């Protein structure tokens, strides 16, 4: 007769065994991911997790994508990758439990993972079929690790103390799991080391920018007002906003870089980095802005860029009269459609290789990218560029145009209050108000502010090197104790006043006036 104590012991051993099974599945998934990362680093391609993430990004409904950007901002990629990892760990734990009774089902589950990874490679925009190699390697390592761990899981039917969950068998499993986890950790570290010292990383370290053919003079005195808390005129590279669809930063090798110019042209050609650096390079001060920038947002930055005029490359190719779109493709397969006439109208549209006196950072497009003043980045700024095809808007749609965004997106006249900081507390009396305004390729003619919906007061504008950058503004007002609201508006050089009408970023950029509140004490 089975006693109550025996039944309690049996249930305890079963629960313990299920826990070990879940642990086995979770450790297996970790080993899979680490193996995929290592092989991807050796092959020089995306890891399985990134390949799946790219496929998810490309097929996420527009409304959901916008919600993610609104909730997480520039951390949306981290959130997505973290979510994928959490799902994998949970599913791995379930597979481990299933494997205790139905091992073949668990191995079939690993096969489904591998098939999903392979499918993600072929449906992804990158088109690098080498990514199949780390996917298959990860699946093979996962199968081996799962088999090893399942053999170490104690038998619940064995006599107590002999290879059971509570006896030496548990210690054997723990040592096996720790060994697999240690191997996975080592593989993960090696993948980071290999990636950090790969051709792309060393390529930028050895990259030497040539002198521009016609260097720009230093910025005019008075460009930066030096007001505490005010955004600096020149954005340091480390602080420049980064918005793109790449889940991991591409690191192409400049020595192997090629740019193909083709499509509706008379003379298609390819150019490598050595030839590009031999061409006359020019500098230009240009402010870039992301179309996702909300009113008062910080997805905007200003830099001094170094590059070769895009218009010269197009003239070399001989663009057909009906080619109204420059369809550019990045290293990761993202596409950008830029109006041809904009690039050819004389503005400083560049194929850039330098940013604020140094080679482009990897995050900002090394070894080469496009910079076109006056347009939001999604129709003008292709990082890690590899291909330019002249085409027609009627025939081809770029990445964001396919998702309902505008095909021509000139930057709106906008302004922002930086000082005082929103919801800050300042002494009553004379209060400094300051911020930035922009209307790239039109220029800002005036900035006005008002406090508590009173009369508009003109602000003092800083000097600027040209019409393609933002401008700092400052003024002083007298306020008494209490809560106060500040609103700002800009007028561009065409006479157009910044609209008060609120619009969301889709499809061609947010509009409205920035308004902040502060308390005087």
N, C-alpha and C positions, 0 to 999 in steps of 0.2 A: 504494500500500500504506500502511495506517495504521500509524504507528510507535507504539512504547510511550509515547513522550513525548506524542504527540497524544492517545492513549487516556486517559492520566493527566490531561491538560488538560481533555478532555471531561467526565470524571467530576467533576473539580473544579468546572467551570462548572455542571454539573447540581446538585451539592450546594449550591453557592452560590445557585443560582436557587431551589431548594427552601427554603433558609433565608430568602431574601427573600420568598417566597410566604407562609411561616409568619408572618413579621414583618408582612406586609400584612394578614393575617387578624387578628392580635392587635391591631394599631393600629385596624383597623376596629371591633373589639368595644369598644375604649376610646372611640372616637368615638361609637358607639351609646349607650353608657352615659352619656357626658357630655351628649349631646343629650337623652336621656330625662330626666336630672336637671334640665337647664335648662328644658325645656318643662314639666316637672312643677312646678317652682318658679313659673313664670309662670302656670300654670293654677291652682295651689294645691291639688295633689293628690299622691298617692304616686308615686314613681318606678317604672319597670318592675322594677328589681331588688328594691325593697321589696315590690311587688305579688306577685312570684314568691315572695319569702321568706315573706310572710304565708301564701300558699297551702301552702307546704311545712310551715310551723309547724302549721297547722290540720289537716294530714293526716299528720303524723308519728305513727307508732305510739306508744302511751303508754309502753311499755318503753324505746323509743329516746329519747323526750323526757326521761324520768327519768334515763337514763344521761348525756345531754348536760348536764342540770342538775348531776348529781353530779360530772362531770368538769370542767366549765367554770364552774359557779356563775353569777354575774351577768354573766359575759363570754360567755354562750351566744349572745346575739344577734350580737355581733361575730364570733364563730367562724362562725356560720351565714352571715352576709353575706360574710365573707371566703371561705368555701367556695364560695359561688355565683359570686363574682368569679373565683376560680381556675378553676372549671369553664368559665366563659365564655371566659376567656383561652385555655385549652387547646383548647376546641372551635373558637375563632376561628382559632387557628394551623392546625388541621387543615383547616378550610374554606379558608384561604388557599392551602395546598398543593394541595388539590383543584381550586381555581379556576384554577391554572396550566394544567390539562389539560381540565377540565370546568367552565367558568365558570357555566353554567346550574345545575349542581348546587350550587355555592356560594350563588348567589342563592336557590335553593330552600331551602337551609339557613337563610338569613336569614329567609325566609318562615315556616319552622317556628318559629324563635325568636319572631317576631311573633305567630304563632298561639298559642304557649304563653303569651306575655304577656297576650294578650286573654283566653284561657281563665282565667288566674289572676285577672284582674279580675272576671270574672263568677262564679267559684266562691268568691272570697274573701268574708270576713264583712263587709268594709267597705261593699260595695255602691255605691261611687262609680264610676260608669261613665265619668266624665271621665278616669279613669286610662288609658282606651284611647287618648286623644290623645297623651300622651308615648310610649306603646308604638309607635304607628304612626309618629310623628315619628322615633323612634330607628331603626326599620327603614328608613325612607326615607333618613336620613342615612347609615346603614350601607351601603346599596346604592350611593350616590353615592361614598362614600369608597373602597369596594372597587373600583369601576370605575376611579377615579382612580389608585389604587395599582397595580392590575394593569397599567395602561397604562405605568406607570413601571418595571415589572419588566423587566430586559434580556432580549432574545431569545437563548437559548442557541445558536441556529443562526447568529447573526450572526458575521462575521469578527472575529477577536480584536482588541480595542482599539477596535471600533466598536460602541458601545451594548451591550457585553458585561458579564457579571457583574463582571469584574475591571477594566473600563475606565470611561469616562465614564458609562456606563449605571448603574453602581452608585451613583455620586455623585448622579445625577439621582433615583434611587429614595430615597436617604437624605434628600435635601432635601425631596422630596415627603412622605415619612413624617414627618419632623420638622415640616413645616408642618401636616399633619393633627393630629399629636400636640399641637402648640402650640394649635391651634384648640380641640381637645378640652379641654385644660387650662384655657383661657380660659373655655369654657362651664361647666366644673366650678366654677371660682372664682365666676363670675357667679351660678350657682345657689345657692351658699352665701351670697353677699351678699344676693340677693333673699330667701332664706329667713330670713336674720338680721334683715332690715329689713321683713319682711312684716307684715301686719295683726296676726297673732297675737303676734309679738314686741313690736311697739309697743303693743299693747293691754295687755299686762302692765305695761310700763313706765309707762303712764298710769293704771293701776288704783289707786284710793285706797280703802283699807278703811275702812268706817264704824266708829264706836265701838260696842262691844257695849252692849246694853241694860242688862245687869248685869255689869260687869267683875269678873273673878275677882281676889281679892287676890294679892299676890306669893306665890311658893312659900314654904311654911313653912320657918323656919330649921331646918337639920339635914336637909333633903331630900337634899342632895348632901354626901356624907361627905368629899369632896376627897382621897381616897386615891390616890396616884400609880399610874397604870395602870388604875384603875377606870373603867368606862364612865360618863360623866356622866349625871345624871338626865334632863336635857333634851338630846335629840339635835339638833345643828345641822342645818339644812335640807340643807346641802351633804353631810352625812355620812349622812343618812337613807337606809335601804336602798330600792332600787327593783327591784321584780319585777312584770313585766307581759308581755303578748304583743306589744306594739307594737315593731316593729323600729326605727322612728325615732319620736322624741318628737312627738306631735301638738301643734300650736300653734294652737288655735282662737281666733277673735276674740271677745272678751267682748261687744262691741257687737252681734254677730250671734248670740250664744248664746241658745238656747231650751231649756227643759225641758218635755217633754210628760208629763203624768200622766194615765193612762187605763187601760182594761181593765175589771176587775170593780169599777167605782166608779159612784156615782150622778151625780157632777158632774165629768166630765173637764175638764181645763183645761191651759193653757200659761202659763209664766212666763218672763220675760226677766230679764236681769241687773239692770236698773234697778229692777224690781219686787222682786226678791230682796233687793237691798241696802236697800230701804226697809222691809223686814220687820224685826221685832226679832231681833237676832243675839245669840247667847250664846257664851261661851268654855267650853272643857272640856279638861282634861288627860287625854289618852288614849294608851295604848301600843298600837301596832299590831304584829302579828306575822304572818309569812308561813307558810303551811302547809308549805312546802318546807324550813323551818328544821330542821336536824338538831339533835340534843341538843348543847348547847354552842355552837350556831351564832349568827351575828350578823345574821340576817334579821329584826330586831326593832328598834323605835325608839320613842321617846316624844316627844310634841310637845304644845303648847297650840294647839288648833284653834279657829277662829271660824266659826260658821255658824248656820243656822236649823234648828230642830228638824224632823227628818223626820216625826215623828208629827203635827205641826201641818199639814204639807202633806197627809198622808193623811187627816186628819180633814176638811180642806177638800174633798177629793175625795169623801168618803163611801164608805169601803171596804166591800164586801160581806162578810158574815159568813164565806163559804166561800173567800175569797181569802187563802190561807195563804202565798203567795209574792209578794215584791216582785222582779220581774224588771227589773233595771236594765241599760241599754245605754250603752256608752261611744262616744266620737266615732269610734273605729276599729272599731266593730262588736262588740267583746267584750261578753259578757253575764255577769251576776252574779245569783244567786238568793238572796235574804235572807228568812228566816222573818218573816212580818208580825208575829207576836205579839212577837218580840224587839224590834222597833222601837217597838212600841206599849206596852211594859211600864214605861215611865218612865225608862229609861236615857238617857244623853246621845247619842243617835243624831242625827247632824247631816248636813245638806247644807252642806258646808264650803266657804268661800271664802278662809280665811286659815290660815296655819301659822306658829307662832312669831312672830307680830307682823307678818308680811308677806303679800302675796298668795301664793296657792299657787304654788310653782315649776312650770314647765312639766312637769318630770319627775314631779311629784306631783299633777297633775290640773287645772292651771289651765284654765278659770276656776272650775270647781266640781267637787266630788267628794263621795262619801258616806264617812262615818266612823261605824262602829257598834262600840262597845266590847264585848269579850267573845267575838267571833267571829274566826276566821282571815280574812285579807283576801280570799280567793277567794270567800267568801260574804257579804262585808260592805263591801268598799272598792272602789267603782267610780270610777276616775279619768276625767276628761274626760266626765262624765255628760251625756247628752242626752235620755234617755227612761226613764220609770218606768211599767211596766205591771203592774197587779195581776192575778195569775193564781193557778193552783193547781199545786203540785208534781206532781200526777198528770197534768197536761196539758202542762206545759212543762219543759224542762231547760235550765239555763244551760250556759255553755261548758265548765266543768270537770266538771259533773255528767254531761254527755254522755260524758265520757271516764273515768267510773268513780269519780270522787271523791264524797265525802259531800255530801249536800244540806244538812245541818245540821252545823256544825263548831265547837262551843265550844272555846275555847283551853284546853289542858291546863295543869295546875299544873306549872311548870317552874322551874329555877334554873340558874345558870351560875357557874363560877369564873373571874374575870378576873385575880386576883392571888394567887400569882405567875403569870406567864405560863407556858403549857405548855412543858416541857423547859428552863426557865430555871435559872440557878444563883444561889443566894442564900446569904448568910452563915448558918452554923449558929447556933442559939440561938433567940431570939424571932423568929418569922416572922409577918407579917401575911397573913391570908387574907381576900379580899374578892371580891364579885361582885354579881350582880343576881338577883332572883327575880320571878316574875309569875304571876298567876292573875286575869286581867282580869275585872271585874265580880263577883268573889268576894272578892278581896283576899287578901294573904298574911298569915298569922297567926304563922308561925315559920319560921326557917331553921336547919338543923343541918348541921354538917360533921364529918367524921372523917378522921383521918390514918392511913394504913397499916392500914385496916380495923379500927381500934380503936373505942372508944366514941364515940357521937354527942355532939357538943358544941354547945350553942346559940350562935348568932351574934347580935350586936346588929343590930337593924333601924333603918334611917334613918326619918325621918318621911315621910309621903306626903300629897298633897292629897285623895286619895280611893281608891276600890277599883278604878278603871279604869286604874291605872298600875303599872309595875313598881316595885320597891323595892330600894335598895342594902342590902347586909349586910356586916358586918366582924367579925372576931375575931382573936385571937392564939394561937399555939401554940408550944410549945418543941420543937425537933427537933435531933437530933444530925447529924453529918456523914453523907452518903450520899444515896441516892435515896429519895424519899418520894412516896406517892400521896395525893391529896386527893379526896374525894367529897363532894357536896353534895346535900341534899334540902330541899324546902319543904313546908309544910303550909298549905293555904288556910283561909279563914275558916269554911268548912263543916266543918272537921276532917279533910278528906281529905289524906292524905300522898302526896306525889309517888311514883309507882310506879317500881320498879326494872326493870320488864319493858320490854324493848326492842321498839320497833315503828318501822317505816319511816314516812315522811310519808304515803304513800298508805294509806287514803283520807281520813284525818281528822287527820293530824298525828303527828309523831314523839313517842315517849315513851321514858323511861329516865332515868338519873341521870348528870349530867356528872362526869367523873373526869379529873383531870390529874396529871401527874408533874413533879416538880422535883428538883433536886439541891442539897443543903446542903453548903457547903464550909467 
